[in-house]
Amino acid sequence: MLSGYHYPEETDIILEGEMKFFVWVSRERWGFVVLPILREGELLFTRRGDVL
C-alpha cells in the first residue's frame, strides 16, 4: 500500500518478471508521480526495493 492507495485488480495481474508503471497527477509537485512495480519471486517490489 502506498499513501493509502492499493489496487489489487491492477497489481494481481502483473506477471513474474514484469514491471508495471502507475502514474498519478500531483498538483502539489506540479507534475506527475510515477511508481514502478515489479513482480519477482511472487512478491511485488517498488523502485526503492520495498515489498508490497
ZIZIFEN-V211834 format. One record per residue. N is the residue number from 1. PHI is phi in whole degrees, -180 to 180 (NA if undefined). Layout:
n=N phi=PHI
n=N phi=PHI
This chain:
n=1 phi=NA
n=2 phi=-125
n=3 phi=51
n=4 phi=84
n=5 phi=-107
n=6 phi=-153
n=7 phi=-122
n=8 phi=-59
n=9 phi=-66
n=10 phi=-93
n=11 phi=-81
n=12 phi=-68
n=13 phi=-92
n=14 phi=-72
n=15 phi=-83
n=16 phi=-55
n=17 phi=80
n=18 phi=-97
n=19 phi=-119
n=20 phi=-123
n=21 phi=-106
n=22 phi=-109
n=23 phi=-128
n=24 phi=-123
n=25 phi=-82
n=26 phi=-123
n=27 phi=-68
n=28 phi=-64
n=29 phi=-101
n=30 phi=56
n=31 phi=-179
n=32 phi=-124
n=33 phi=-112
n=34 phi=-117
n=35 phi=-123
n=36 phi=-81
n=37 phi=-122
n=38 phi=-115
n=39 phi=-101
n=40 phi=-145
n=41 phi=63
n=42 phi=67
n=43 phi=-112
n=44 phi=-105
n=45 phi=-123
n=46 phi=-96
n=47 phi=-63
n=48 phi=-88
n=49 phi=89
n=50 phi=-68
n=51 phi=-91
n=52 phi=-95
